[in-house]
Structures are given as C-alpha cells and as structure tokens.
C-alpha cells in the first residue's frame, strides 16, 4: 500500500518532491520520483512494502524498454495467475511484486488490462513515446485517486492535499461539499471538498492527452435485468457457492510478506472474516484488534456490548486478541484525523479506524482485514429494511396513516428510558420519510438535515432540496437502475455511492495515516457480482437482513454472534456531544471567528446543541457535522496545512488497555 502522485505538462521535480512529502505517512519504507524533463512530466511514489520487501519493488517502476513507468497503490489478488499467463507470452519479471505485473499487463493488453484485475488499486502509467498518461481506479473504489487540471497541466495523487501543494492551488472549499456534509455527513463522488479537484470514480479509467482528460467506465455491477437471476434449485446451493467465494476471497487477501491481522468488532462481518482467516491458516499466529469506550460514554447509547462478542469470537478462534478502551482528547485528535481525511467527513468511525490502526501498528501489524462492505452488498443497513417496510406502509389506508399512526409517533418523547431509546430514535426519524415515496425517502428522507432544518441552518441561498448536489447525485445514479427491484436499487446506490464516498474513503485514509493497509474481502469482485444476482429474498428474508450471508456464516461463526442485535461501528457521539464535543462546538460558534460563520447560522447551531443537551432531541450527528465544517475550514486556512499534519499530543491519547 502506498502513496502515488504525478503531473503531466507542468511543474518541476522539486515541486513534485515537496508534494510527495505530504504522502509520507502512506509509505514510510521507500520513496522515489521519475522526472521526464523533455515532457515537463513526472511520477512520484511513497512505498509501504507489503509484497517483495527488497529494493526490486522500488517505484516508480519502468518496463523492460524503459518507455512506460508506473506509480501504483494497492494489491492485485490475482497477480500470480496473470503473471503466469504473461510469462507464457514471453514476459520476464525482475521482482515478486504485483506492481510489475500491472505494468506488464498494460504493455500486453493496454487499457483493457483493468478488466482482468481482481483487487484494490489506483495507479498512473506514463507512456514516454505517446506522451500519454493512463489512470485507473479499482472496481469499487477501495483505493482513492484524485486529479485536477490547470490549463494544459494535469496532476493526480492519492490525496487531495498533495494536489493542492503540487499545483499551487488556492484552497477553496466546494459549497456543494459542505452541504453534502450537513445532509449526508460525507461528499458523494466525483466532488472532493475542494474546488477544482475531483475523484476518479470507481470502476473507471482516464486517459490524459494534450491536457485533456477522457474518463471511461470499464465496470459496473452486473444486475439481473441484464444477465438474469441466478437460479439454483435449492437454497443450500446458494449457500455453498457463497461459502466457496468467501473462502477464496479471504485466502487470497491474506497474501503478504509482513504480519497480517484483522479488525474484530464482534459483528457478523468482521467475525466472519476472522473465522475464514483462521480456516485458511489454521496454525498461524493471528492478531485481532477491538476498540471499546468507557461506561460513562455509553451511558445513554443503548448499544450492545460489542467487545464481549469480539472476545467470544477471539477465544473460539484462538487469536492473539488485543482490546483497548479509550476516551481520547478530541481537541487533539479531530484536527489530525480531518487533515488525513482531506474531505469534511463527519463520521466518528474514522476516529475508531485511526486509533485501531495506530494501535495495531504499534504491535507490529501492517495489514488488517476488515468486514467492510457486507451491509452495502448483502443488505444489512436498517435504512434498507426501513425503505422496504415503508413501501408496504404506503399500502395501508390513508386515514389510518394520517390520523392515527403518524400523530402518535410524532408525540413520542425523543428520549425515553434507556431500553427504549433506540426504538424511539428510529420511530422519530421515520416521521418525515413516511410522507415520501420509498426511493425518495431512501435518498433524502433519512438525511441528517431535512429541508426545513437546512433552511434555518444554512446562511446562503439554497435551491430546491432536490436540486442540491448530493440529492441530484443520488437521483442520477438511481436512474441507472430504475427498472430493477426496490432492494436492488437500494443496495446499488449504497454500493456505488455510500460505500466509496464514506466507508472506503475513511477506512483507507485513517488507516494509511498510520501506515497500515486495510483489505475488505467481502468486496472481492466475485463476491459482489454473485450477491447482486441472487434473488432479493436471499438478502432480506422477511425482516432478517443479510440472510444468505448469515446462513453461509453459520459454518464458521457462533450463532449468538450471527443473530445478535445489529450495532454500528460508531463512536459514542450522543454522550460526547453532551460533553467535550459540545463544549468544543460551543467554542467554535460563540468565541471563534472564521469562514464557518459564512455558511452556518451560529444561533441555530447553538439552539440545536441546547436541545440535544437537554434531551429534547438527538442531534448528535448533525452537530458533529457542524463541528467538522468549522474545524475543516479552519484547518485549511492555516499556512502549515500544506507542509505537515497537525501535531498529536501523545500524552492526551494514552490508550487504556482493557
């Protein structure tokens, strides 16, 4: 796993090297640049050595003729099969890396090489004879890739901050991105948070010629409408085939020349991945890592005891399990993590990932497998089930819905006794979506800042809600699957937008901030393509979500883990926003001047904070978004932002080992 950067038709090698320093955290093991003086073009690379730890893996790497050069980030899980095929075609290899295989594959098959890859990757290949740059990003967007154009100069990098430095761009926030943060907590692709910088979408490649960028989609999720459903005779056939695919995916993602471990939250997905790792390597020393929060922080969260389930799985699978309990100083941690994220992402799970990866690195683990993707692909999110139930709800008589049920739920208190808190939150959140069409409800009915509140919170002129960028982006992607079943539409949207725009992005950035590579086996291409072609009732059966995945996992994971209450991978935001985060938010919107006042109404922010603290409503995520916007805008105004990450007070981040 690495950091990559490049520029075509502009800049100097000194500028490229300075920008590359901003990616040092992604690759502490080696670095290099390759400058093509005649073309005023160059590539740069920071290496985290995972395969072939020798100098043979140095990048940028040239082909045998020295006419094409690559800077590559990722892991190609089928590189050995491709290498064998290329060797039969006459290619000879100098290293044991997948990088060299990617470069040879491009030599042999050109742009079509990406259709043969199974893995996670982002790379740039510069052809010195054609003066042409080829950029590619993996099918699902596991690895990030940003690019920008200034005149005839085109640059790309693993992180947006490196492009700001390389091109000397003025830091200008994208207003659409800030609105997206308020509504969704994240920014849908291709926007990045900064004006002038875009993300190459997942499953796309780009060809850069004479200052022009031509983007092409090479892969999309194959849906039944095009290829038909899979029709096995018995349910067990679906289960057996899924088990086969999962075993293959985990086994090949364990390929590494450095120590490998796993996140273990105690949920279905991470427990399944760890169980399959143990099956693949029965005698191997396997490290697992779990994060826990203090009882004080969880006093009102009504969450299951995740660490207890993780300990149960670890004991059964005999892993070397490490659990740590934290209450970090967010004044120190938040600016650091936001700098690494690049974008104004308001999901506390990024903090979790950073802390777990940091802890794992301290204990010698450089690769962590995760359960990322199971909810998107196999329909595990509550909002997916809620939307299906909403479609049924709309079949009820109108008088019953309007006169009895909706008024009853509206009058329920926002905070009730602890055992009922989660139910109350969901019932209250359903009030607005009840009035919408199912797909409309899914796209913005479950947003964190609905239309009326956004009008009060946003200080600038607003178009109609459905004309806002994040809403338009969702509708544009939904149009591609309008003929599919409702569940297919929902999981397609989550896999194409929510997954790369939030979960995969923070997973990569937060872990790579500590020089740790994360791998999500549930997003193996074969697994994803299979999941989208099984009949809907195998993903949600009745009200049981991830039905087929759970049935497949019964062979490996204890039932008490598989069929436990669902719990998100989240921080205790409700408690934190009533305490230290709330204090910091109040400070930003009462005592601090700054650009956040140009966008957000401080009076409304403070009113929401007061209501949250009094228990009148749960505004934790929206308030977190308001805090992130203030912190993020302030961060990129500082002159040192494009020189080095914010300092981290180690004393304030001492981790309590459970």
Secondary structure, 3 states (H helix, E strand, C coil): CEEEEEEECCCCHHHHHHHHHCCHHHCECEEEEEEEHHHCEEEEEEECCCCCCCHHHCCCEECCCCCEEEEEEEEECCHHHHHHHHHHCCCCCCCCCHHHHHHHHHHHHHHHHHHHCCEEEEEEEEECCCCEEEEEECCCCCCCCEEEEECCEEEEECCHHHHHHHHCCCCCECHHHHHHHHHHCCCCCCECCECCEEECCCCEEEEEECCEEEEEECCCCCCHHHHCCCCCCCHHHHHHHHHHHHHHHHHHHCCCCCCEEEECCCCHHHHHHHHHHHHHCCCCCCEEEEEEECCCCCCCCCCCCHHHHHHHHHHHHCCEEEEEEECCCHHHHHHHHHHHHCCCCCCCHHHHHHHHHHHHHHCCCCEEEECCCHHHHHCCCHHHHHHHHHHHHCCCCHHHHHHHHHHHHHCCCCCCCHHHHHHHHHHHHHHHHCCCCHHHHHHHHCCCCCHHHHHHHECCCCCCHHHCHHHHHHHHHHHHHCCCCHHHHHHHHHHHHHHHHHHHHHHHHHHHCCCCEEEEHHHCHHHHHHHCCCCHHHCEECCEECHHHHHHHCCCCCHHHHCCCCCCCCCCHHHHHHCHHHHHHHHHHHCCCCCHHHHECHHHHHHHHHHHHCCCCCCHHHHHHHHHHHHHHHHHHCHHHHCCCCCCCHHHHCCEEC
